[in-house]
Every structure is written in C-alpha cells, then in structure tokens.
Amino acid sequence: MAMHLNEDIDGDGEMHDINVTPFIDVMLVLLIIFMVAAPLATVDIRVDLPNSSAAPQPRPDKPIYLSVKGDKQLYLGEQPITMDTLGNTLDQQTQGNKETTIFFQADKSVDYETLMSVMDNLRKAGYFKVGLVGVEAAGQH
C-alpha cells in the first residue's frame, strides 16, 4: 500500500494549488481593523427618532411675513404693527386660520429678548407654525 503525500506536485517540483495563506493573513488583519474601528464610528447618545411619512409641504401662494427691523419696529408684510395688535392683525390676514405658517425674519442687530417677545406673542395668539427666514451664506448650497 503506497501513500502519496505530495499529489499536487508534478515531476518538475512545482505546486499547482493556489496558496491561500497570504489571503487569510490579509483577511485577519482587515477583521482586526474593523473590530477596532467599528465602536469608534458609533454615537454614544441614544435617540429614539420618530418615523415620518409626511410629504414636503408646498410653499403657500401668498406667504405671511412678520419682520422685525433693527429699530425693533414690527411689520406684517409691509404694514407696520405694534406688539399689542399683532394677534388681531394676524387673525385678519389669515382669516382666523391658526394653522397658517408665519414666516418670521429679523434684522441681525435685533436682540434676543425682542425675538423671544415676538415669539411669545405669536404663541399667545395661537400661531405655533413659525418658519424662520435667513439668508443662505455665499458659497454654500
């Protein structure tokens, strides 16, 4: 009974099988790299995000702009108003529809206290949908 240990070696002494040892070495190194790098790529803060199936809302035909100038003067569209008449004027412009989005814009020199005061008055008047208007920075999309 004869036993052949080197069946894949031909008469010239050359082996005809693929040497998979370098492939296994590379795969083990990649596995170690991914095992070390994977925990670094995750975020430590757990947030339960809600699902949304809502389609993007179209922009209204006639948006309502509430503006605060640098001198703290309020304007609804192009009409100057006061903080006291804000709710009544908005009700007239929106025909009492509290679901109307109010586009709020303010001069960059207006202080935070004034902004919060206007936002509080909008909330007291029942207008919770407020869109903040800003200018896109040059060079960004």
Secondary structure per residue as TSV (DSSP state, phi and psi in degrees):
chain	resnum	aa	ss	phi	psi
A	1	M	-	360.0	120.8
A	2	A	-	-103.4	147.0
A	3	M	-	-124.8	131.0
A	4	H	-	-111.3	116.0
A	5	L	S	-87.7	-29.8
A	6	N	-	-116.0	66.6
A	7	E	T	-69.5	-29.0
A	8	D	T	-86.7	1.5
A	9	I	B	-97.2	125.1
A	10	D	-	-82.9	-172.8
A	11	G	T	-63.5	-22.0
A	12	D	T	-86.4	-6.5
A	13	G	S	87.9	13.0
A	14	E	-	-94.3	141.8
A	15	M	B	-93.5	137.6
A	16	H	-	-105.0	6.5
A	17	D	S	-91.9	156.8
A	18	I	-	-79.7	133.3
A	19	N	-	-84.1	108.8
A	20	V	-	-94.4	0.0
A	21	T	H	-60.5	-46.8
A	22	P	H	-63.2	-35.3
A	23	F	H	-63.0	-44.7
A	24	I	H	-64.1	-40.5
A	25	D	H	-60.7	-45.7
A	26	V	H	-63.7	-42.5
A	27	M	H	-64.2	-38.7
A	28	L	H	-66.8	-39.5
A	29	V	H	-63.8	-43.9
A	30	L	H	-63.2	-39.3
A	31	L	H	-61.0	-44.1
A	32	I	H	-64.1	-41.6
A	33	I	H	-61.9	-45.3
A	34	F	H	-68.4	-33.3
A	35	M	H	-67.2	-34.0
A	36	V	H	-79.4	-39.4
A	37	A	H	-80.7	-27.1
A	38	A	G	-59.7	-46.0
A	39	P	G	-65.1	-25.7
A	40	L	G	-74.1	-22.8
A	41	A	G	-86.9	-6.5
A	42	T	S	-93.2	157.4
A	43	V	-	-94.3	137.7
A	44	D	S	-81.9	-17.6
A	45	I	S	-90.4	121.6
A	46	R	-	-88.8	124.2
A	47	V	-	-128.8	127.8
A	48	D	-	-91.1	97.0
A	49	L	-	-79.4	139.3
A	50	P	-	-77.5	154.6
A	51	N	-	-84.2	144.9
A	52	S	-	-131.0	128.4
A	53	S	-	-117.7	10.9
A	54	A	-	-76.3	140.1
A	55	A	-	-82.7	152.2
A	56	P	-	-58.1	138.1
A	57	Q	-	-80.3	136.1
A	58	P	-	-71.9	151.1
A	59	R	-	-71.9	137.1
A	60	P	-	-63.9	153.1
A	61	D	S	-62.6	-41.6
A	62	K	S	-127.1	87.5
A	63	P	-	-69.3	151.8
A	64	I	E	-103.1	117.9
A	65	Y	E	-103.3	128.4
A	66	L	E	-109.2	120.9
A	67	S	E	-121.0	145.3
A	68	V	E	-121.4	117.8
A	69	K	-	-80.1	173.3
A	70	G	T	-61.8	-27.7
A	71	D	T	-89.2	14.5
A	72	K	-	69.6	17.0
A	73	Q	-	-80.5	132.6
A	74	L	E	-91.0	142.8
A	75	Y	E	-134.8	134.0
A	76	L	E	-109.5	105.4
A	77	G	T	70.9	-118.9
A	78	E	T	-110.0	4.3
A	79	Q	E	-91.4	122.4
A	80	P	E	-70.8	136.9
A	81	I	E	-134.7	172.5
A	82	T	-	-112.4	169.0
A	83	M	S	-63.3	-34.0
A	84	D	T	-70.2	-32.9
A	85	T	T	-96.5	4.9
A	86	L	H	-58.8	-50.3
A	87	G	H	-62.9	-47.4
A	88	N	H	-65.0	-40.1
A	89	T	H	-67.4	-39.8
A	90	L	H	-64.1	-40.4
A	91	D	H	-61.3	-38.6
A	92	Q	H	-67.2	-43.3
A	93	Q	H	-68.7	-35.4
A	94	T	H	-97.6	3.1
A	95	Q	T	55.2	34.7
A	96	G	T	79.4	6.9
A	97	N	-	-81.3	102.8
A	98	K	T	-74.3	-10.3
A	99	E	T	-84.9	-1.2
A	100	T	-	-68.5	136.2
A	101	T	-	-80.5	128.1
A	102	I	E	-101.2	122.6
A	103	F	E	-89.1	113.5
A	104	F	E	-104.5	124.7
A	105	Q	E	-132.9	145.3
A	106	A	E	-140.8	148.3
A	107	D	-	-64.6	145.8
A	108	K	T	-67.2	-13.8
A	109	S	T	-87.8	-5.0
A	110	V	S	-73.9	134.6
A	111	D	-	-77.3	162.0
A	112	Y	H	-63.2	-36.3
A	113	E	H	-60.5	-41.2
A	114	T	H	-66.9	-42.6
A	115	L	H	-59.1	-45.1
A	116	M	H	-67.8	-33.8
A	117	S	H	-64.4	-43.4
A	118	V	H	-65.2	-43.0
A	119	M	H	-62.7	-39.1
A	120	D	H	-63.0	-41.7
A	121	N	H	-66.7	-36.3
A	122	L	H	-63.1	-42.5
A	123	R	H	-65.6	-42.7
A	124	K	H	-63.8	-32.4
A	125	A	H	-77.8	-10.0
A	126	G	T	97.5	9.6
A	127	Y	-	-99.3	104.0
A	128	F	-	-101.0	-14.4
A	129	K	-	-93.2	101.6
A	130	V	E	-124.2	126.7
A	131	G	E	-105.1	124.4
A	132	L	E	-86.1	129.5
A	133	V	-	-102.2	134.7
A	134	G	-	-141.9	173.4
A	135	V	-	-104.3	133.4
A	136	E	-	-70.0	133.1
A	137	A	-	-65.7	144.7
A	138	A	T	-64.6	137.8
A	139	G	T	87.4	-4.6
A	140	Q	-	-111.5	154.9
A	141	H	-	-109.0	360.0
